[in-house]
Amino acid sequence: MSSLSPVTASDLLFVSCVSNWDVARQRLLASPCLQPGALPLVLHANVASAAEAVNAVLDSGPQARWLVWLHQD
């Protein structure tokens, strides 16, 4: 049985698709842990599908061990 090392903030990349900036600002971006500089956050706006955003993130070769997908609201 293998052991996993603890997850730290640098292991995480938060990602969300945004279709409505007002909703994203009022809900997602109002979260204390997502304030500028707190944790890495990538937002994809005007994508045709969540799959498009997933592929864009994966194609960018993220350094994070874990990708955390968030809904804008």
Secondary structure, 3 states (H helix, E strand, C coil): CCCCCCCCHHHEEEEEEECCHHHHHHCHHHCHHHCCCCCCEEEEECCCCHHHHHHHHHHCCCCCCEEEEECCC
